[in-house]
Amino acid sequence: MGLMVGLLSAVHSAQATVNVGDQAPAFISKSVNGIGGFTLTAHKGKKPVLVNILNTWCGPCKWETPALVRMYAKYKSQIEFVTVVTPWRNDSVEKANKFVKNYNVPWMVVFDEGGSITDLYDVEGVPTNCVVGKDGKVLFYMAGGLVESSMATIFDAAVKGEAPKLEPRPVEKKVETTPVIVTPK
């Protein structure tokens, strides 16, 4: 599939919060250059969809994207990928295009011009990832970057039509530190 960076418009929904097991908020994207488009509901009954929501300036988004590119190589025939770039902090179609080229993103990337998809998906931080099953229901939703091993677990479950069973992250050991006292001269 060729690269498409587009403008997004939301299909209005009464759903304000995204929860696992709920119907995913529907949206339609239209490419800037008029070639193709993306409709979430068009994938219902076909294959799961990863909705990856990010910003081009976001450090964790930049860290996560190369792993997603590797996952795409493995899962592209089983899972549809779409990235939504939010308009936060003056992100733009131009910046989205540069991001796509810098990270060699091979799937459709769309720009959420008015922030309606960001609102529909209740995004409070980026990256946010939502996996929608073939039945149109949310199988996974999380704000924060994903590590590659978690991606594989999430995608393997999605292909089976299941919500992933992820182990909680280990709690980091707290290290006692001595406070530094700074006194003005």
TIRO-2110 file (N, C-alpha, C; in Angstrom, 1 decimal):
// TIRO-2110
0.9, -1.2, 0.0, N, 1, A
0.0, 0.0, 0.0, CA, 1, A
0.9, 1.2, 0.0, C, 1, A
0.6, 2.2, -0.8, N, 2, A
1.4, 3.4, -0.9, CA, 2, A
1.1, 4.3, 0.3, C, 2, A
2.0, 5.2, 0.4, N, 3, A
1.9, 6.2, 1.5, CA, 3, A
0.8, 7.2, 1.2, C, 3, A
0.0, 7.5, 2.2, N, 4, A
-1.0, 8.5, 2.1, CA, 4, A
-1.0, 9.3, 3.4, C, 4, A
-0.8, 10.6, 3.3, N, 5, A
-1.0, 11.5, 4.4, CA, 5, A
-2.2, 12.3, 4.2, C, 5, A
-3.2, 12.3, 5.1, N, 6, A
-4.5, 12.9, 4.8, CA, 6, A
-5.1, 13.7, 5.9, C, 6, A
-6.2, 14.2, 5.6, N, 7, A
-7.0, 15.0, 6.6, CA, 7, A
-8.1, 14.1, 7.1, C, 7, A
-8.4, 14.2, 8.4, N, 8, A
-9.3, 13.4, 9.1, CA, 8, A
-10.6, 14.1, 9.3, C, 8, A
-11.7, 13.4, 9.3, N, 9, A
-12.9, 13.9, 9.8, CA, 9, A
-13.6, 12.8, 10.6, C, 9, A
-14.3, 13.2, 11.6, N, 10, A
-14.9, 12.1, 12.5, CA, 10, A
-16.4, 11.9, 12.1, C, 10, A
-16.8, 10.7, 12.2, N, 11, A
-18.2, 10.4, 12.2, CA, 11, A
-18.7, 10.6, 13.6, C, 11, A
-19.7, 11.5, 13.8, N, 12, A
-20.1, 11.8, 15.1, CA, 12, A
-20.6, 10.6, 15.9, C, 12, A
-20.2, 10.5, 17.1, N, 13, A
-20.5, 9.4, 18.0, CA, 13, A
-20.9, 9.9, 19.4, C, 13, A
-21.8, 9.3, 20.0, N, 14, A
-22.1, 9.7, 21.4, CA, 14, A
-21.1, 9.2, 22.4, C, 14, A
-20.2, 8.3, 21.9, N, 15, A
-19.2, 7.7, 22.8, CA, 15, A
-18.1, 8.7, 23.2, C, 15, A
-17.9, 9.0, 24.4, N, 16, A
-16.9, 9.9, 24.9, CA, 16, A
-15.7, 9.3, 25.4, C, 16, A
-15.7, 8.0, 25.8, N, 17, A
-14.6, 7.3, 26.4, CA, 17, A
-14.4, 6.0, 25.6, C, 17, A
-13.2, 5.6, 25.4, N, 18, A
-12.9, 4.4, 24.7, CA, 18, A
-12.6, 3.3, 25.8, C, 18, A
-13.3, 2.2, 25.8, N, 19, A
-13.1, 1.1, 26.7, CA, 19, A
-13.0, -0.2, 26.0, C, 19, A
-12.2, -1.1, 26.5, N, 20, A
-12.1, -2.4, 25.9, CA, 20, A
-13.5, -3.1, 25.9, C, 20, A
-13.8, -3.7, 24.8, N, 21, A
-15.1, -4.3, 24.7, CA, 21, A
-16.2, -3.4, 24.1, C, 21, A
-16.0, -2.1, 24.0, N, 22, A
-17.0, -1.2, 23.4, CA, 22, A
-16.7, -1.2, 21.9, C, 22, A
-17.8, -0.7, 21.2, N, 23, A
-17.6, -0.4, 19.8, CA, 23, A
-16.6, 0.7, 19.6, C, 23, A
-15.7, 0.6, 18.7, N, 24, A
-14.7, 1.6, 18.5, CA, 24, A
-15.3, 2.8, 17.8, C, 24, A
-14.9, 4.0, 18.2, N, 25, A
-15.4, 5.2, 17.5, CA, 25, A
-15.1, 5.2, 16.0, C, 25, A
-16.1, 5.3, 15.2, N, 26, A
-15.9, 5.3, 13.7, CA, 26, A
-15.3, 6.6, 13.2, C, 26, A
-14.4, 6.5, 12.3, N, 27, A
-13.9, 7.7, 11.6, CA, 27, A
-13.6, 7.5, 10.2, C, 27, A
-13.5, 8.5, 9.5, N, 28, A
-13.2, 8.5, 8.0, CA, 28, A
-12.1, 9.4, 7.8, C, 28, A
-11.1, 9.0, 7.0, N, 29, A
-10.0, 9.9, 6.6, CA, 29, A
-10.0, 10.1, 5.1, C, 29, A
-9.6, 11.2, 4.7, N, 30, A
-9.4, 11.5, 3.3, CA, 30, A
-8.0, 12.0, 3.0, C, 30, A
-7.4, 11.4, 2.0, N, 31, A
-6.0, 11.8, 1.8, CA, 31, A
-6.0, 13.2, 1.2, C, 31, A
-4.9, 13.9, 1.4, N, 32, A
-4.7, 15.3, 1.0, CA, 32, A
-4.7, 15.3, -0.5, C, 32, A
-4.1, 14.4, -1.2, N, 33, A
-3.9, 14.4, -2.6, CA, 33, A
-5.1, 13.7, -3.4, C, 33, A
-6.1, 13.3, -2.6, N, 34, A
-7.3, 12.7, -3.2, CA, 34, A
-7.1, 11.2, -3.6, C, 34, A
-6.0, 10.6, -3.3, N, 35, A
-5.8, 9.2, -3.6, CA, 35, A
-6.2, 8.3, -2.4, C, 35, A
-7.3, 7.6, -2.6, N, 36, A
-7.7, 6.7, -1.5, CA, 36, A
-8.2, 7.4, -0.3, C, 36, A
-8.4, 6.6, 0.7, N, 37, A
-8.9, 7.1, 2.0, CA, 37, A
-9.0, 5.9, 3.0, C, 37, A
-9.4, 6.3, 4.2, N, 38, A
-9.5, 5.2, 5.2, CA, 38, A
-10.8, 5.4, 5.9, C, 38, A
-11.6, 4.3, 6.0, N, 39, A
-12.8, 4.3, 6.8, CA, 39, A
-12.7, 3.1, 7.8, C, 39, A
-12.8, 3.4, 9.1, N, 40, A
-12.6, 2.3, 10.1, CA, 40, A
-13.7, 1.2, 9.8, C, 40, A
-14.9, 1.6, 9.6, N, 41, A
-16.0, 0.6, 9.4, CA, 41, A
-15.8, -0.3, 8.2, C, 41, A
-15.0, 0.2, 7.2, N, 42, A
-14.8, -0.7, 6.0, CA, 42, A
-14.0, -1.9, 6.3, C, 42, A
-13.3, -1.9, 7.5, N, 43, A
-12.5, -3.1, 7.9, CA, 43, A
-13.2, -4.1, 8.8, C, 43, A
-14.4, -3.7, 9.1, N, 44, A
-15.2, -4.6, 10.0, CA, 44, A
-15.5, -5.9, 9.3, C, 44, A
-15.2, -7.0, 9.9, N, 45, A
-15.4, -8.3, 9.4, CA, 45, A
-14.2, -8.8, 8.5, C, 45, A
-13.2, -7.9, 8.3, N, 46, A
-12.0, -8.2, 7.5, CA, 46, A
-10.8, -8.6, 8.3, C, 46, A
-10.2, -7.5, 9.0, N, 47, A
-9.1, -7.8, 9.8, CA, 47, A
-9.0, -6.7, 10.9, C, 47, A
-8.3, -7.0, 12.0, N, 48, A
-8.2, -6.0, 13.1, CA, 48, A
-7.4, -4.7, 12.5, C, 48, A
-7.6, -3.6, 13.3, N, 49, A
-7.0, -2.4, 12.9, CA, 49, A
-6.2, -1.8, 14.1, C, 49, A
-5.0, -1.4, 13.9, N, 50, A
-4.3, -0.6, 14.9, CA, 50, A
-4.5, 0.8, 14.5, C, 50, A
-5.0, 1.6, 15.5, N, 51, A
-5.1, 3.0, 15.4, CA, 51, A
-4.0, 3.6, 16.3, C, 51, A
-3.0, 4.1, 15.7, N, 52, A
-1.8, 4.6, 16.4, CA, 52, A
-1.9, 6.2, 16.3, C, 52, A
-2.0, 6.8, 17.5, N, 53, A
-2.2, 8.3, 17.5, CA, 53, A
-1.0, 8.9, 18.1, C, 53, A
-0.4, 9.8, 17.4, N, 54, A
0.9, 10.4, 17.8, CA, 54, A
1.1, 11.8, 17.4, C, 54, A
2.2, 12.4, 17.8, N, 55, A
2.7, 13.7, 17.3, CA, 55, A
4.1, 13.5, 16.8, C, 55, A
4.4, 14.4, 15.8, N, 56, A
5.7, 14.3, 15.2, CA, 56, A
6.9, 14.7, 16.1, C, 56, A
6.6, 15.5, 17.1, N, 57, A
7.6, 16.1, 18.1, CA, 57, A
7.7, 15.2, 19.3, C, 57, A
6.9, 14.2, 19.5, N, 58, A
6.8, 13.4, 20.7, CA, 58, A
8.0, 12.3, 20.8, C, 58, A
8.8, 12.4, 21.8, N, 59, A
9.9, 11.5, 22.0, CA, 59, A
9.5, 10.0, 22.0, C, 59, A
8.5, 9.6, 22.9, N, 60, A
8.1, 8.3, 22.9, CA, 60, A
7.5, 7.8, 21.6, C, 60, A
6.8, 8.7, 20.9, N, 61, A
6.3, 8.4, 19.5, CA, 61, A
7.4, 8.0, 18.6, C, 61, A
8.5, 8.8, 18.6, N, 62, A
9.7, 8.5, 17.8, CA, 62, A
10.3, 7.2, 18.2, C, 62, A
10.3, 6.9, 19.4, N, 63, A
10.9, 5.7, 19.9, CA, 63, A
10.1, 4.5, 19.5, C, 63, A
8.8, 4.6, 19.6, N, 64, A
7.9, 3.5, 19.3, CA, 64, A
7.8, 3.2, 17.8, C, 64, A
7.9, 4.2, 16.9, N, 65, A
7.6, 4.0, 15.5, CA, 65, A
8.5, 3.0, 14.8, C, 65, A
9.8, 3.0, 15.0, N, 66, A
10.6, 1.9, 14.4, CA, 66, A
10.2, 0.5, 14.7, C, 66, A
9.8, 0.3, 16.0, N, 67, A
9.2, -1.0, 16.4, CA, 67, A
7.9, -1.3, 15.6, C, 67, A
7.1, -0.3, 15.5, N, 68, A
5.8, -0.5, 14.7, CA, 68, A
6.1, -0.8, 13.3, C, 68, A
7.2, -0.2, 12.7, N, 69, A
7.5, -0.5, 11.3, CA, 69, A
8.0, -2.0, 11.2, C, 69, A
8.7, -2.5, 12.2, N, 70, A
9.1, -3.9, 12.2, CA, 70, A
7.9, -4.8, 12.4, C, 70, A
6.9, -4.4, 13.2, N, 71, A
5.7, -5.2, 13.4, CA, 71, A
4.9, -5.2, 12.2, C, 71, A
4.8, -4.1, 11.5, N, 72, A
4.1, -4.0, 10.2, CA, 72, A
4.6, -5.0, 9.2, C, 72, A
5.9, -5.2, 9.1, N, 73, A
6.5, -6.1, 8.2, CA, 73, A
6.0, -7.5, 8.5, C, 73, A
5.8, -7.8, 9.8, N, 74, A
5.3, -9.2, 10.2, CA, 74, A
3.8, -9.3, 10.1, C, 74, A
3.0, -8.3, 10.4, N, 75, A
1.6, -8.4, 10.5, CA, 75, A
0.8, -7.7, 9.4, C, 75, A
1.4, -7.2, 8.4, N, 76, A
0.6, -6.4, 7.4, CA, 76, A
-0.5, -7.1, 6.7, C, 76, A
-0.4, -8.4, 6.6, N, 77, A
-1.4, -9.2, 5.9, CA, 77, A
-2.6, -9.5, 6.9, C, 77, A
-2.3, -9.3, 8.2, N, 78, A
-3.3, -9.8, 9.2, CA, 78, A
-3.9, -8.6, 10.0, C, 78, A
-3.2, -7.4, 10.0, N, 79, A
-3.7, -6.3, 10.7, CA, 79, A
-3.5, -5.0, 9.9, C, 79, A
-4.5, -4.2, 9.8, N, 80, A
-4.5, -2.9, 9.1, CA, 80, A
-3.9, -1.9, 10.1, C, 80, A
-2.9, -1.1, 9.6, N, 81, A
-2.3, -0.1, 10.5, CA, 81, A
-2.7, 1.3, 9.9, C, 81, A
-3.0, 2.2, 10.8, N, 82, A
-3.3, 3.6, 10.4, CA, 82, A
-2.7, 4.5, 11.6, C, 82, A
-2.0, 5.5, 11.2, N, 83, A
-1.5, 6.4, 12.2, CA, 83, A
-2.2, 7.8, 12.0, C, 83, A
-2.7, 8.3, 13.2, N, 84, A
-3.3, 9.6, 13.2, CA, 84, A
-2.4, 10.6, 13.9, C, 84, A
-2.0, 11.6, 13.2, N, 85, A
-1.2, 12.7, 13.7, CA, 85, A
-2.1, 13.8, 14.2, C, 85, A
-2.0, 14.1, 15.5, N, 86, A
-2.9, 15.1, 16.1, CA, 86, A
-2.4, 16.5, 15.8, C, 86, A
-3.3, 17.5, 15.9, N, 87, A
-2.8, 18.9, 15.6, CA, 87, A
-2.2, 19.6, 16.8, C, 87, A
-1.9, 18.9, 17.9, N, 88, A
-1.4, 19.5, 19.0, CA, 88, A
0.0, 20.2, 18.8, C, 88, A
0.2, 21.3, 19.4, N, 89, A
1.5, 22.0, 19.3, CA, 89, A
1.9, 22.3, 17.9, C, 89, A
0.9, 22.7, 17.1, N, 90, A
1.2, 23.1, 15.7, CA, 90, A
1.7, 22.1, 14.8, C, 90, A
1.4, 20.8, 15.1, N, 91, A
1.8, 19.8, 14.1, CA, 91, A
1.0, 20.0, 12.8, C, 91, A
1.5, 19.6, 11.7, N, 92, A
0.9, 19.9, 10.4, CA, 92, A
1.1, 18.7, 9.5, C, 92, A
0.4, 18.9, 8.3, N, 93, A
0.6, 17.9, 7.3, CA, 93, A
2.0, 17.8, 6.8, C, 93, A
2.7, 18.9, 6.7, N, 94, A
4.1, 19.0, 6.3, CA, 94, A
5.0, 18.2, 7.3, C, 94, A
4.7, 18.4, 8.6, N, 95, A
5.5, 17.7, 9.6, CA, 95, A
5.2, 16.3, 9.6, C, 95, A
4.0, 15.9, 9.3, N, 96, A
3.6, 14.5, 9.2, CA, 96, A
4.3, 13.8, 8.1, C, 96, A
4.3, 14.5, 6.9, N, 97, A
5.1, 13.9, 5.8, CA, 97, A
6.5, 13.7, 6.1, C, 97, A
7.2, 14.7, 6.7, N, 98, A
8.6, 14.6, 7.1, CA, 98, A
8.8, 13.4, 8.1, C, 98, A
7.9, 13.2, 9.0, N, 99, A
8.0, 12.1, 10.0, CA, 99, A
7.9, 10.8, 9.3, C, 99, A
6.9, 10.7, 8.3, N, 100, A
6.7, 9.4, 7.6, CA, 100, A
8.0, 9.1, 6.8, C, 100, A
8.6, 10.1, 6.2, N, 101, A
9.9, 9.9, 5.4, CA, 101, A
11.0, 9.5, 6.3, C, 101, A
11.2, 10.2, 7.4, N, 102, A
12.3, 9.9, 8.4, CA, 102, A
12.2, 8.5, 9.0, C, 102, A
11.0, 8.0, 9.2, N, 103, A
10.8, 6.7, 9.8, CA, 103, A
10.4, 5.6, 8.9, C, 103, A
10.3, 5.9, 7.6, N, 104, A
10.0, 5.0, 6.6, CA, 104, A
8.7, 4.2, 6.9, C, 104, A
7.7, 5.0, 7.3, N, 105, A
6.4, 4.5, 7.6, CA, 105, A
5.6, 4.0, 6.4, C, 105, A
5.4, 2.7, 6.2, N, 106, A
4.8, 2.2, 5.0, CA, 106, A
3.2, 2.2, 5.0, C, 106, A
2.6, 2.4, 6.1, N, 107, A
1.1, 2.4, 6.1, CA, 107, A
0.5, 3.8, 6.0, C, 107, A
-0.8, 3.9, 6.0, N, 108, A
-1.5, 5.2, 5.9, CA, 108, A
-1.3, 6.0, 7.1, C, 108, A
-0.9, 7.2, 6.9, N, 109, A
-0.8, 8.2, 8.0, CA, 109, A
-1.7, 9.4, 7.6, C, 109, A
-2.6, 9.8, 8.6, N, 110, A
-3.6, 10.8, 8.3, CA, 110, A
-3.4, 11.9, 9.3, C, 110, A
-3.8, 13.1, 9.0, N, 111, A
-3.6, 14.3, 9.9, CA, 111, A
-5.0, 14.6, 10.4, C, 111, A
-5.1, 14.7, 11.7, N, 112, A
-6.4, 15.0, 12.4, CA, 112, A
-6.6, 16.5, 12.4, C, 112, A
-6.9, 17.1, 11.3, N, 113, A
-7.0, 18.6, 11.1, CA, 113, A
-7.7, 19.3, 12.2, C, 113, A
-8.9, 18.9, 12.6, N, 114, A
-9.6, 19.7, 13.7, CA, 114, A
-9.5, 19.0, 15.0, C, 114, A
-8.8, 17.9, 15.2, N, 115, A
-8.7, 17.2, 16.4, CA, 115, A
-9.9, 16.4, 16.8, C, 115, A
-10.8, 16.1, 15.8, N, 116, A
-12.0, 15.4, 16.1, CA, 116, A
-11.7, 13.9, 16.4, C, 116, A
-10.8, 13.3, 15.8, N, 117, A
-10.4, 11.9, 16.1, CA, 117, A
-9.8, 11.8, 17.4, C, 117, A
-8.9, 12.8, 17.7, N, 118, A
-8.2, 12.8, 19.0, CA, 118, A
-9.3, 12.9, 20.1, C, 118, A
-10.3, 13.7, 19.9, N, 119, A
-11.4, 13.8, 20.8, CA, 119, A
-12.2, 12.5, 20.9, C, 119, A
-12.6, 11.9, 19.8, N, 120, A
-13.3, 10.7, 19.8, CA, 120, A
-12.6, 9.6, 20.5, C, 120, A
-11.3, 9.5, 20.4, N, 121, A
-10.5, 8.5, 21.0, CA, 121, A
-10.0, 8.9, 22.4, C, 121, A
-10.5, 10.0, 22.9, N, 122, A
-10.3, 10.4, 24.3, CA, 122, A
-8.8, 10.5, 24.6, C, 122, A
-8.0, 11.0, 23.6, N, 123, A
-6.6, 11.0, 23.8, CA, 123, A
-6.2, 12.2, 24.7, C, 123, A
-5.4, 11.8, 25.7, N, 124, A
-4.9, 12.8, 26.7, CA, 124, A
-3.4, 12.8, 26.6, C, 124, A
-2.8, 11.9, 25.9, N, 125, A
-1.3, 11.9, 25.8, CA, 125, A
-1.0, 11.0, 24.6, C, 125, A
0.2, 11.2, 24.1, N, 126, A
0.7, 10.5, 22.9, CA, 126, A
2.0, 9.8, 23.3, C, 126, A
2.3, 8.6, 22.6, N, 127, A
1.4, 7.9, 21.7, CA, 127, A
0.2, 7.3, 22.5, C, 127, A
-0.9, 7.1, 21.8, N, 128, A
-2.0, 6.3, 22.2, CA, 128, A
-2.3, 5.3, 21.2, C, 128, A
-2.5, 4.0, 21.6, N, 129, A
-2.7, 2.9, 20.6, CA, 129, A
-4.0, 2.3, 21.0, C, 129, A
-4.8, 2.0, 19.9, N, 130, A
-6.1, 1.3, 20.1, CA, 130, A
-6.1, 0.2, 19.0, C, 130, A
-6.4, -1.0, 19.4, N, 131, A
-6.5, -2.1, 18.5, CA, 131, A
-8.0, -2.4, 18.5, C, 131, A
-8.6, -2.4, 17.2, N, 132, A
-10.0, -2.7, 17.0, CA, 132, A
-10.1, -4.1, 16.3, C, 132, A
-10.9, -4.9, 16.9, N, 133, A
-11.1, -6.2, 16.4, CA, 133, A
-11.9, -6.2, 15.1, C, 133, A
-11.9, -7.4, 14.4, N, 134, A
-12.7, -7.5, 13.2, CA, 134, A
-14.2, -7.2, 13.4, C, 134, A
-14.6, -7.4, 14.6, N, 135, A
-16.0, -7.1, 15.0, CA, 135, A
-16.3, -5.6, 15.3, C, 135, A
-15.3, -4.8, 15.2, N, 136, A
-15.4, -3.4, 15.4, CA, 136, A
-15.3, -3.0, 16.9, C, 136, A
-15.0, -3.9, 17.7, N, 137, A
-14.9, -3.6, 19.2, CA, 137, A
-13.5, -3.5, 19.6, C, 137, A
-13.3, -2.6, 20.6, N, 138, A
-11.9, -2.3, 21.1, CA, 138, A
-11.4, -3.5, 21.8, C, 138, A
-10.2, -4.0, 21.4, N, 139, A
-9.5, -5.1, 22.0, CA, 139, A
-8.4, -4.6, 23.0, C, 139, A
-7.9, -3.4, 22.7, N, 140, A
-6.8, -2.9, 23.4, CA, 140, A
-6.8, -1.4, 23.3, C, 140, A
-6.5, -0.7, 24.4, N, 141, A
-6.4, 0.8, 24.4, CA, 141, A
-5.4, 1.2, 25.4, C, 141, A
-4.4, 2.0, 25.1, N, 142, A
-3.4, 2.4, 26.0, CA, 142, A
-2.7, 3.7, 25.6, C, 142, A
-2.6, 4.6, 26.5, N, 143, A
-1.8, 5.8, 26.3, CA, 143, A
-0.4, 5.4, 26.8, C, 143, A
0.6, 5.8, 26.0, N, 144, A
2.0, 5.5, 26.4, CA, 144, A
2.6, 4.6, 25.3, C, 144, A
3.9, 4.7, 25.2, N, 145, A
4.7, 3.9, 24.2, CA, 145, A
4.6, 2.4, 24.5, C, 145, A
4.6, 1.6, 23.5, N, 146, A
4.6, 0.1, 23.6, CA, 146, A
6.0, -0.4, 23.2, C, 146, A
6.5, -1.4, 24.0, N, 147, A
7.7, -2.1, 23.6, CA, 147, A
7.3, -3.2, 22.6, C, 147, A
8.3, -3.6, 21.9, N, 148, A
8.1, -4.5, 20.8, CA, 148, A
7.5, -5.8, 21.2, C, 148, A
8.0, -6.4, 22.3, N, 149, A
7.4, -7.7, 22.8, CA, 149, A
5.9, -7.5, 23.2, C, 149, A
5.5, -6.4, 23.7, N, 150, A
4.1, -6.2, 24.0, CA, 150, A
3.3, -6.1, 22.7, C, 150, A
3.9, -5.4, 21.7, N, 151, A
3.2, -5.3, 20.4, CA, 151, A
2.9, -6.6, 19.9, C, 151, A
3.9, -7.5, 19.9, N, 152, A
3.7, -8.9, 19.4, CA, 152, A
2.5, -9.6, 20.1, C, 152, A
2.5, -9.5, 21.5, N, 153, A
1.5, -10.1, 22.3, CA, 153, A
0.1, -9.5, 21.9, C, 153, A
0.0, -8.2, 21.8, N, 154, A
-1.2, -7.5, 21.4, CA, 154, A
-1.7, -7.9, 20.0, C, 154, A
-0.8, -7.9, 19.1, N, 155, A
-1.2, -8.3, 17.7, CA, 155, A
-1.5, -9.7, 17.5, C, 155, A
-0.8, -10.6, 18.2, N, 156, A
-1.1, -12.1, 18.1, CA, 156, A
-2.6, -12.3, 18.7, C, 156, A
-2.9, -11.6, 19.8, N, 157, A
-4.2, -11.8, 20.4, CA, 157, A
-5.3, -11.2, 19.4, C, 157, A
-5.0, -10.0, 18.8, N, 158, A
-6.0, -9.4, 17.9, CA, 158, A
-6.3, -10.3, 16.7, C, 158, A
-5.3, -10.9, 16.2, N, 159, A
-5.5, -11.8, 15.0, CA, 159, A
-6.4, -12.9, 15.4, C, 159, A
-6.4, -13.3, 16.7, N, 160, A
-7.3, -14.4, 17.2, CA, 160, A
-8.6, -13.8, 17.6, C, 160, A
-8.8, -12.5, 17.6, N, 161, A
-10.0, -11.9, 18.0, CA, 161, A
-10.1, -11.7, 19.5, C, 161, A
-9.0, -11.7, 20.2, N, 162, A
-9.0, -11.7, 21.6, CA, 162, A
-8.3, -10.4, 22.2, C, 162, A
-8.7, -10.0, 23.4, N, 163, A
-8.0, -9.0, 24.1, CA, 163, A
-6.7, -9.6, 24.6, C, 163, A
-5.6, -8.8, 24.5, N, 164, A
-4.3, -9.4, 24.9, CA, 164, A
-4.2, -9.6, 26.5, C, 164, A
-3.5, -10.6, 26.9, N, 165, A
-3.2, -10.8, 28.3, CA, 165, A
-1.8, -10.4, 28.5, C, 165, A
-1.6, -9.2, 29.0, N, 166, A
-0.3, -8.6, 29.3, CA, 166, A
0.1, -8.7, 30.7, C, 166, A
1.3, -9.0, 31.0, N, 167, A
1.8, -9.0, 32.4, CA, 167, A
2.1, -7.6, 32.8, C, 167, A
1.8, -7.2, 34.0, N, 168, A
2.1, -5.9, 34.5, CA, 168, A
3.6, -5.6, 34.4, C, 168, A
3.9, -4.4, 34.2, N, 169, A
5.4, -4.0, 34.2, CA, 169, A
5.9, -4.2, 35.6, C, 169, A
7.1, -4.7, 35.7, N, 170, A
7.7, -4.8, 37.0, CA, 170, A
7.9, -3.4, 37.6, C, 170, A
7.7, -3.3, 38.9, N, 171, A
7.9, -2.1, 39.7, CA, 171, A
9.4, -1.8, 39.8, C, 171, A
9.8, -0.6, 39.4, N, 172, A
11.2, -0.3, 39.5, CA, 172, A
11.6, -0.1, 41.0, C, 172, A
12.8, -0.6, 41.3, N, 173, A
13.3, -0.5, 42.6, CA, 173, A
13.7, 1.0, 42.9, C, 173, A
13.2, 1.5, 44.0, N, 174, A
13.5, 2.9, 44.4, CA, 174, A
14.9, 3.0, 44.9, C, 174, A
15.6, 4.0, 44.5, N, 175, A
17.0, 4.2, 45.0, CA, 175, A
17.0, 5.4, 45.9, C, 175, A
17.5, 5.2, 47.1, N, 176, A
17.5, 6.4, 48.0, CA, 176, A
18.6, 7.3, 47.5, C, 176, A
18.3, 8.6, 47.5, N, 177, A
19.3, 9.6, 47.1, CA, 177, A
19.4, 10.6, 48.2, C, 177, A
20.6, 11.3, 48.2, N, 178, A
20.8, 12.3, 49.2, CA, 178, A
20.4, 13.6, 48.5, C, 178, A
19.5, 14.4, 49.1, N, 179, A
19.1, 15.7, 48.5, CA, 179, A
20.3, 16.6, 48.4, C, 179, A
20.3, 17.4, 47.4, N, 180, A
21.3, 18.4, 47.2, CA, 180, A
20.7, 19.7, 47.6, C, 180, A
21.4, 20.4, 48.5, N, 181, A
20.9, 21.7, 48.9, CA, 181, A
21.7, 22.8, 48.2, C, 181, A
21.0, 23.6, 47.6, N, 182, A
21.7, 24.8, 46.9, CA, 182, A
21.3, 26.0, 47.6, C, 182, A
22.4, 26.8, 48.0, N, 183, A
22.1, 28.0, 48.7, CA, 183, A
22.6, 29.2, 47.8, C, 183, A
21.9, 30.2, 47.8, N, 184, A
22.3, 31.3, 46.9, CA, 184, A
23.5, 32.0, 47.5, C, 184, A
24.4, 32.6, 46.7, N, 185, A
25.6, 33.3, 47.2, CA, 185, A
25.3, 34.6, 47.7, C, 185, A
END
